[in-house]
């Protein structure tokens, strides 16, 4: 069966429009929660990934995910700090440095917190996954592990 593209586009527009009323109700009901500055949220897919990691490996996964995310946030601040220094915007640089210091403190505090379980299993799983990802990356580039790691065997 062959449908002209106009009829397919018309169908898709109608399908989107049919849910618009329901979307608006949901949006109206969620609006107070999601605009509250004390609400912290991640996209549902990220939340599912975190829940799956917690279920499979325990709270060590949360600690490790948190440290990676906070570390990346610190990287963003460090890059922005360099931009402020390069542009000689020292006021903005000081504010950014203050935030980076707070993030560093949070990272150190998180690193000092122990986990209830899952450490060995989680670390072994991540190690295996990283090993596989590096190997695939080396193969895609047409190199060898020896070349990738600077001639070390």
Backbone bond lengths (Angstrom), bond angles and torsions (degrees), N, CA, C in turn:
res aa  C-N    CA-C-N  psi(-1)  N-CA   C-N-CA  omega(-1)  CA-C   N-CA-C  phi
1 X - - - 1.441 - - 1.524 108.56 -
2 X 1.318 116.34 133.26 1.446 121.21 -176.13 1.529 109.26 -118.43
3 X 1.346 115.80 120.25 1.457 120.48 179.54 1.521 108.87 -106.73
4 X 1.327 115.95 137.33 1.462 117.83 174.93 1.533 109.13 -64.73
5 X 1.337 115.90 149.69 1.465 119.95 -175.96 1.527 111.53 -62.12
6 X 1.336 117.94 -29.91 1.470 119.42 178.16 1.512 111.42 -63.33
7 X 1.318 118.30 -39.63 1.464 119.82 -179.15 1.531 110.57 -71.48
8 X 1.323 118.10 -34.23 1.466 120.88 176.70 1.522 109.62 -66.75
9 X 1.322 117.08 -46.23 1.470 120.40 178.05 1.520 111.27 -62.02
10 X 1.323 116.85 -39.47 1.462 120.87 178.04 1.528 110.35 -62.81
11 X 1.337 116.34 -43.80 1.464 120.76 178.11 1.528 110.95 -60.13
12 X 1.338 117.40 -45.90 1.462 120.99 -179.54 1.524 111.58 -63.82
13 X 1.329 117.83 -39.41 1.466 121.08 176.33 1.526 111.11 -62.23
14 X 1.313 116.77 -42.56 1.465 120.92 179.17 1.525 111.20 -66.54
15 X 1.324 116.83 -39.55 1.473 120.54 178.98 1.524 110.55 -63.64
16 X 1.326 117.33 -42.97 1.471 120.47 177.52 1.527 109.96 -64.94
17 X 1.301 116.56 -42.98 1.459 121.01 -178.73 1.514 113.13 -65.29
18 X 1.335 117.42 -32.34 1.465 121.33 -179.00 1.519 111.38 -63.89
19 X 1.300 117.97 -29.19 1.467 122.28 -178.85 1.530 112.31 -93.52
20 X 1.316 117.65 -5.83 1.459 120.38 -174.84 1.532 112.10 -59.44
21 X 1.321 117.78 -41.11 1.463 121.10 179.29 1.527 110.42 -61.25
22 X 1.338 117.14 -46.78 1.461 121.03 179.45 1.526 111.17 -64.82
23 X 1.337 116.33 -40.25 1.467 119.70 178.73 1.528 110.37 -60.58
24 X 1.315 116.69 -41.19 1.461 121.01 -178.25 1.529 110.54 -65.77
25 X 1.314 118.00 -40.09 1.471 121.21 177.83 1.528 109.73 -62.33
26 X 1.314 115.93 -48.68 1.470 119.96 179.68 1.525 109.88 -60.28
27 X 1.334 116.98 -45.10 1.455 120.75 -179.79 1.523 111.27 -61.32
28 X 1.329 116.62 -43.27 1.464 120.34 179.12 1.524 111.97 -62.79
29 X 1.325 116.87 -39.14 1.465 120.73 -178.73 1.535 111.57 -72.53
30 X 1.328 117.22 -34.93 1.466 120.91 -178.75 1.528 113.03 -82.86
31 X 1.308 117.06 -20.47 1.466 121.61 -172.94 1.532 113.36 -51.86
32 X 1.333 120.28 -48.07 1.473 117.99 -179.48 1.533 113.21 -61.63
33 X 1.309 116.50 -38.17 1.459 120.32 -179.92 1.528 111.27 -69.44
34 X 1.316 116.06 -46.71 1.461 119.73 -173.14 1.520 113.96 -80.22
35 X 1.323 118.23 -9.60 1.465 120.25 174.14 1.516 111.48 -103.80
36 X 1.323 117.58 -1.66 1.465 122.21 177.35 1.525 108.77 -73.54
37 X 1.347 118.71 122.99 1.469 120.27 -178.10 1.530 113.96 -61.76
38 X 1.317 118.28 -16.97 1.466 119.83 179.58 1.532 112.26 -89.67
39 X 1.340 117.21 1.81 1.460 121.07 177.31 1.524 109.27 -91.51
40 X 1.326 115.20 127.51 1.461 120.98 175.91 1.515 106.92 -112.14
41 X 1.313 116.83 135.00 1.461 119.55 -175.20 1.517 110.45 -149.19
42 X 1.316 115.37 157.34 1.460 123.44 172.16 1.514 106.82 -129.44
43 X 1.321 117.32 160.49 1.458 118.79 176.01 1.531 110.37 -57.91
44 X 1.330 117.78 146.62 1.467 120.54 -177.79 1.524 114.41 -51.88
45 X 1.318 118.31 -37.53 1.469 119.89 -179.84 1.529 111.06 -64.86
46 X 1.334 117.13 -37.85 1.472 120.82 177.72 1.522 109.31 -68.71
47 X 1.325 116.79 -42.17 1.462 120.41 177.26 1.520 111.63 -59.07
48 X 1.307 117.47 -41.33 1.472 122.03 177.98 1.521 110.59 -63.80
49 X 1.329 116.54 -43.18 1.461 120.24 178.97 1.535 110.72 -61.62
50 X 1.320 117.10 -41.95 1.465 120.83 179.46 1.523 110.30 -66.11
51 X 1.330 116.93 -44.35 1.470 120.22 178.46 1.526 111.55 -61.65
52 X 1.324 116.65 -41.29 1.469 120.32 177.91 1.522 111.19 -62.63
53 X 1.334 116.89 -42.45 1.462 120.72 179.08 1.524 110.84 -64.86
54 X 1.322 117.21 -40.56 1.461 121.71 178.33 1.524 110.67 -63.16
55 X 1.325 116.06 -43.59 1.462 120.40 -179.19 1.530 111.46 -66.37
56 X 1.326 116.31 -39.47 1.464 119.39 -176.32 1.528 113.06 -78.48
57 X 1.346 117.62 -39.41 1.462 119.26 -171.78 1.524 115.26 -120.34
58 X 1.305 118.75 -5.46 1.455 119.67 -179.22 1.519 111.83 87.58
59 X 1.329 114.52 -170.33 1.456 118.85 -171.70 1.526 114.28 -72.45
60 X 1.328 118.17 -13.20 1.469 119.41 174.69 1.527 110.18 -59.15
61 X 1.322 116.78 -34.86 1.466 120.00 178.00 1.526 110.38 -62.22
62 X 1.339 117.28 -40.67 1.468 120.01 178.97 1.522 110.85 -63.43
63 X 1.338 115.73 -43.50 1.459 119.84 179.92 1.530 110.39 -60.97
64 X 1.320 116.42 -47.80 1.462 120.34 -177.49 1.536 111.28 -65.30
65 X 1.336 116.55 -43.70 1.475 120.15 178.01 1.522 109.24 -60.87
66 X 1.333 116.43 -45.89 1.465 120.78 179.49 1.518 112.31 -58.97
67 X 1.324 116.74 -43.27 1.458 119.72 -179.11 1.530 111.77 -66.97
68 X 1.319 116.85 -39.10 1.467 119.58 177.69 1.529 110.00 -64.42
69 X 1.320 116.74 -45.41 1.467 120.58 -177.98 1.527 110.59 -65.15
70 X 1.319 117.37 -45.89 1.469 120.06 179.36 1.528 109.96 -64.32
71 X 1.342 116.88 -37.93 1.463 119.67 176.74 1.518 112.21 -61.94
72 X 1.320 116.72 -40.05 1.470 120.22 177.95 1.531 110.52 -67.32
73 X 1.333 116.20 -36.81 1.461 120.54 177.78 1.533 109.20 -64.15
74 X 1.326 116.88 -39.54 1.461 121.07 176.51 1.529 110.10 -63.73
75 X 1.326 118.02 -40.91 1.468 121.13 177.05 1.523 111.44 -58.27
76 X 1.318 116.74 -42.02 1.469 120.99 178.84 1.533 109.86 -61.29
77 X 1.325 116.06 -44.00 1.466 119.77 179.10 1.529 111.20 -64.75
78 X 1.326 116.76 -40.54 1.466 119.52 179.59 1.518 111.51 -64.18
79 X 1.334 117.06 -40.32 1.467 120.46 177.61 1.533 110.67 -64.51
80 X 1.331 115.61 -43.29 1.463 119.61 179.11 1.525 110.78 -65.89
81 X 1.316 116.94 -38.24 1.465 121.11 177.09 1.530 110.09 -58.48
82 X 1.324 116.52 -44.57 1.461 120.27 179.18 1.526 110.97 -62.31
83 X 1.328 116.74 -40.06 1.471 120.03 177.47 1.526 110.92 -62.32
84 X 1.330 116.39 -41.78 1.473 119.59 178.86 1.529 111.25 -63.93
85 X 1.330 116.55 -41.83 1.467 120.02 178.87 1.527 109.84 -65.08
86 X 1.339 116.89 -44.82 1.467 120.45 -179.90 1.524 112.18 -60.76
87 X 1.330 116.46 -35.65 1.472 119.99 -179.93 1.530 111.99 -90.46
88 X 1.321 115.76 4.05 1.470 123.73 179.30 1.528 112.58 58.74
89 X 1.323 115.95 33.39 1.466 121.66 174.12 1.535 106.96 -94.61
90 X 1.325 115.44 77.29 1.456 120.72 -170.66 1.524 113.06 -71.35
91 X 1.314 117.57 -27.29 1.461 120.01 175.99 1.527 110.16 -64.16
92 X 1.321 116.52 -48.33 1.469 120.83 178.01 1.527 110.42 -65.45
93 X 1.328 116.35 -35.43 1.466 120.11 178.40 1.523 110.47 -62.63
94 X 1.320 117.65 -41.36 1.468 120.26 179.40 1.524 111.52 -65.24
95 X 1.319 117.61 -41.96 1.470 120.11 177.14 1.525 110.74 -62.94
96 X 1.329 116.45 -42.62 1.459 120.73 179.34 1.518 110.81 -65.23
97 X 1.330 117.33 -40.61 1.453 121.20 178.85 1.527 110.54 -65.03
98 X 1.321 116.90 -37.65 1.462 120.66 177.01 1.523 110.58 -61.91
99 X 1.321 116.68 -44.96 1.471 120.33 177.81 1.525 110.92 -64.60
100 X 1.325 117.20 -41.71 1.463 120.66 179.67 1.525 110.96 -61.99
101 X 1.320 116.50 -36.59 1.465 120.34 177.67 1.521 110.60 -64.47
102 X 1.307 117.29 -41.72 1.470 121.17 177.81 1.526 110.93 -64.29
103 X 1.325 116.34 -41.46 1.465 120.56 178.81 1.523 110.14 -64.37
104 X 1.330 117.09 -41.34 1.469 121.14 177.78 1.520 110.61 -61.04
105 X 1.326 116.94 -41.84 1.462 120.95 177.97 1.522 110.69 -62.42
106 X 1.328 116.72 -43.54 1.472 120.54 178.15 1.520 110.64 -61.90
107 X 1.317 117.02 -39.89 1.457 121.54 179.78 1.527 110.69 -64.85
108 X 1.310 116.54 -43.33 1.468 120.41 178.14 1.526 111.14 -64.30
109 X 1.321 116.71 -42.29 1.464 120.35 179.36 1.524 110.60 -63.12
110 X 1.298 116.65 -43.87 1.456 120.60 179.55 1.525 110.81 -63.30
111 X 1.307 116.88 -39.32 1.453 120.78 178.05 1.517 113.18 -62.79
112 X 1.329 117.30 -27.19 1.466 121.90 -179.86 1.528 113.64 -82.85
113 X 1.318 117.19 -9.19 1.464 120.86 -177.55 1.519 109.30 -85.33
114 X 1.315 116.59 129.99 1.459 121.00 177.76 1.515 111.24 -80.77
115 X 1.338 114.96 165.90 1.455 120.99 178.28 1.516 109.28 -111.37
116 X 1.323 115.28 157.43 1.465 120.41 -179.72 1.515 112.68 -82.65
117 X 1.303 117.71 -21.72 1.458 118.22 -179.11 1.504 112.58 174.15
118 X 1.298 114.96 172.63 1.453 121.03 175.45 1.508 114.33 86.49
119 X 1.318 118.15 -0.35 1.454 120.93 -174.34 1.522 112.77 -58.01
120 X 1.328 117.70 -52.58 1.462 119.94 -176.74 1.529 111.61 -64.46
121 X 1.326 116.76 -46.16 1.461 120.09 -179.64 1.528 111.42 -63.27
122 X 1.320 116.11 -43.38 1.460 120.19 -179.19 1.528 110.21 -63.28
123 X 1.321 116.14 -50.26 1.468 120.16 -177.87 1.524 111.26 -62.09
124 X 1.331 117.86 -39.89 1.467 120.86 178.60 1.525 110.37 -64.61
125 X 1.321 116.88 -41.60 1.459 120.58 -179.63 1.523 111.01 -65.78
126 X 1.331 117.03 -46.19 1.465 120.20 -179.98 1.525 109.97 -63.92
127 X 1.329 116.61 -41.14 1.460 120.06 178.95 1.532 110.57 -59.06
128 X 1.330 116.81 -44.61 1.463 121.30 179.78 1.531 110.52 -63.55
129 X 1.336 116.80 -42.68 1.454 120.55 -178.88 1.528 111.73 -66.95
130 X 1.333 116.81 -41.05 1.465 120.28 178.76 1.522 109.82 -66.33
131 X 1.335 116.17 -42.64 1.454 120.90 178.34 1.529 109.91 -56.29
132 X 1.322 117.12 -47.13 1.461 122.04 -179.22 1.523 110.85 -64.70
133 X 1.344 117.24 -42.68 1.463 120.42 -179.49 1.528 111.13 -64.30
134 X 1.329 117.34 -41.21 1.465 120.57 178.47 1.526 110.03 -65.26
135 X 1.320 116.76 -44.65 1.462 120.64 179.29 1.524 111.01 -59.97
136 X 1.339 117.34 -44.24 1.465 120.60 178.41 1.524 111.18 -63.84
137 X 1.346 116.86 -39.97 1.459 120.39 177.76 1.513 112.24 -63.02
138 X 1.322 116.50 -41.37 1.467 121.06 177.98 1.526 110.08 -63.32
139 X 1.334 116.01 -43.77 1.469 120.05 -179.92 1.523 111.57 -64.77
140 X 1.331 117.66 -38.70 1.464 120.93 178.74 1.522 111.37 -64.14
141 X 1.331 116.54 -33.01 1.462 120.74 179.45 1.522 112.10 -84.53
142 X 1.327 116.20 -5.51 1.459 120.20 178.66 1.512 113.88 75.13
143 X 1.307 117.43 22.58 1.456 120.94 -178.66 1.513 111.86 -104.23
144 X 1.321 114.32 -166.21 1.453 120.96 177.98 1.524 108.12 -128.64
145 X 1.332 117.24 157.90 1.469 119.44 177.09 1.525 112.21 -57.90
146 X 1.332 116.95 -36.14 1.466 120.10 -179.69 1.529 110.37 -62.74
147 X 1.347 116.58 -43.51 1.456 120.10 179.21 1.532 111.11 -66.93
148 X 1.327 115.80 -41.14 1.467 121.54 -177.26 1.524 110.82 -61.46
149 X 1.320 116.35 -40.20 1.461 120.83 -176.86 1.529 112.17 -98.07
150 X 1.289 116.88 25.94 1.453 121.56 172.64 1.518 114.89 71.74
151 X 1.321 117.01 35.23 1.457 120.34 176.51 1.509 115.02 83.72
152 X 1.328 117.40 1.55 1.464 120.10 178.26 1.506 109.04 -83.27
153 X 1.300 115.71 139.07 1.477 119.36 178.53 1.497 110.23 -97.57
